[in-house]
Amino acid sequence: MEKELGEASQPFERVAQAYEQMLVPALFDQWTDTVADAAGVREGQRVLDVACGTGVLTRTLAQRVGEQGAVSALDINPAMLTVARARGPQTVDWKQGAAGALPYGDGQFDAVVSQFGLMLFPDPEMALREMMRVVVPGGRLAVAVFGSLDKLPAYAAVADIYARVVGENVGQALRSPFALGDPEALASCFAEAGIDDVVLTGGNGKAHFPDVTTMILSDVRGWFPFAGIRLDDQAIERVIREAERALARFSGPDGAVEFAIPVHIATALKA
Ligand SMILES: C[S@@+](CC[C@H](N)C(=O)[O-])C[C@H]1O[C@@H](n2cnc3c(N)ncnc32)[C@H](O)[C@@H]1O
């Protein structure tokens, strides 16, 4: 069954591999210890990673809980899970499923974590309610989201370029990961999920791409196809040319693109 699934979704597996190779080191890898710390993850615990993607946070969790602990990881996208499973570790219970209907029992985990998925869920409040449901009383939930686009001029500029060169829908796709970046919007999302005593922390991370072409191709190859967006070579060339001009102030002498990327970590304790 798993082999059939793998063969059927091969083009999407290439997308998931591009995500792992291009986007994870540029944006996601740097947050795993902070999120695990926020949830107080330690040896021997049972921990769940929601929207695990290719498993970058899951692997940090597995190291922390050790052989006496247990890690579960869930994502809606089978291609992401195929890449995650291949990287391991094999001890993780990888599952396909939706954050809004978690396939786990009440109070099954000492900690539940999720990084950079909440703003993409169709019903984030429902997902938060589900995540709290599966935390044991006294356990912790920690969720990371990007700050808003008005604090991120580099991605704001690239989103505008996509909107102008390719279409407003592609500009909107690039804006969507920043949709819960306003701290008040994030806190009210938790409040609507019945979680009032949320604590918001965070800070600036650093986005780092070897060059502008890699930054553009990381979305074109590692994410857009999952959203049904495919660009022809001419459009890609135009976007890269315009992005090279727009991102000049973020580019170093070696061509590397670097800019601060604000992140909020929302933490809640289950009573
Ligand atoms: C930006 S990626 C983050 C992945 C991973 N946490 C990381 O840090 O690399 C967002 C992930 O959310 C997953 N996702 C989106 N909607 C989902 C849903 N409703 N339920 C579960 N996962 C979902 C996507 O498949 C994707 O893997």
The ligand as an SDF file (V2000), in Angstrom:
LIG
                    3D

 27 29  0  0  0  0  0  0  0  0999 V2000
    5.3560   25.4070    6.1790 C   0  0  0  0  0  0  0  0  0  0  0  0
    5.1490   23.6970    6.3790 S   0  0  0  0  0  0  0  0  0  0  0  0
    5.8900   23.4350    7.9800 C   0  0  0  0  0  0  0  0  0  0  0  0
    6.3160   22.0010    8.1410 C   0  0  0  0  0  0  0  0  0  0  0  0
    7.2090   21.6970    9.3540 C   0  0  0  0  0  0  0  0  0  0  0  0
    6.5070   21.9310   10.5970 N   0  0  0  0  0  0  0  0  0  0  0  0
    8.5090   22.4640    9.2850 C   0  0  0  0  0  0  0  0  0  0  0  0
    8.8170   23.2260   10.2110 O   0  0  0  0  0  0  0  0  0  0  0  0
    9.2380   22.2870    8.2780 O   0  0  0  0  0  0  0  0  0  0  0  0
    3.4260   23.5470    6.7080 C   0  0  0  0  0  0  0  0  0  0  0  0
    2.9440   22.1000    6.8000 C   0  0  0  0  0  0  0  0  0  0  0  0
    1.5690   22.1190    7.2000 O   0  0  0  0  0  0  0  0  0  0  0  0
    0.9380   21.0060    6.5900 C   0  0  0  0  0  0  0  0  0  0  0  0
   -0.5130   21.2160    6.6510 N   0  0  0  0  0  0  0  0  0  0  0  0
   -1.2420   22.1540    5.9870 C   0  0  0  0  0  0  0  0  0  0  0  0
   -2.5350   22.0410    6.2980 N   0  0  0  0  0  0  0  0  0  0  0  0
   -2.6410   21.0220    7.1970 C   0  0  0  0  0  0  0  0  0  0  0  0
   -3.7290   20.4340    7.9260 C   0  0  0  0  0  0  0  0  0  0  0  0
   -4.9750   20.8990    7.7960 N   0  0  0  0  0  0  0  0  0  0  0  0
   -3.4730   19.4200    8.7560 N   0  0  0  0  0  0  0  0  0  0  0  0
   -2.2010   18.9480    8.9190 C   0  0  0  0  0  0  0  0  0  0  0  0
   -1.1420   19.4510    8.2630 N   0  0  0  0  0  0  0  0  0  0  0  0
   -1.3550   20.4770    7.4200 C   0  0  0  0  0  0  0  0  0  0  0  0
    1.5170   21.0090    5.1900 C   0  0  0  0  0  0  0  0  0  0  0  0
    1.3190   19.7920    4.5250 O   0  0  0  0  0  0  0  0  0  0  0  0
    2.9770   21.3260    5.4910 C   0  0  0  0  0  0  0  0  0  0  0  0
    3.7300   20.1500    5.6610 O   0  0  0  0  0  0  0  0  0  0  0  0
  1  2  1  0
  2  3  1  0
  2 10  1  0
  3  4  1  0
  4  5  1  0
  5  6  1  0
  5  7  1  0
  7  8  2  0
  7  9  1  0
 10 11  1  0
 11 12  1  0
 11 26  1  0
 12 13  1  0
 13 14  1  0
 13 24  1  0
 14 15  1  0
 14 23  1  0
 15 16  2  0
 16 17  1  0
 17 18  1  0
 17 23  2  0
 18 19  1  0
 18 20  2  0
 20 21  1  0
 21 22  2  0
 22 23  1  0
 24 25  1  0
 24 26  1  0
 26 27  1  0
M  CHG  2   2   1   9  -1
M  END
$$$$
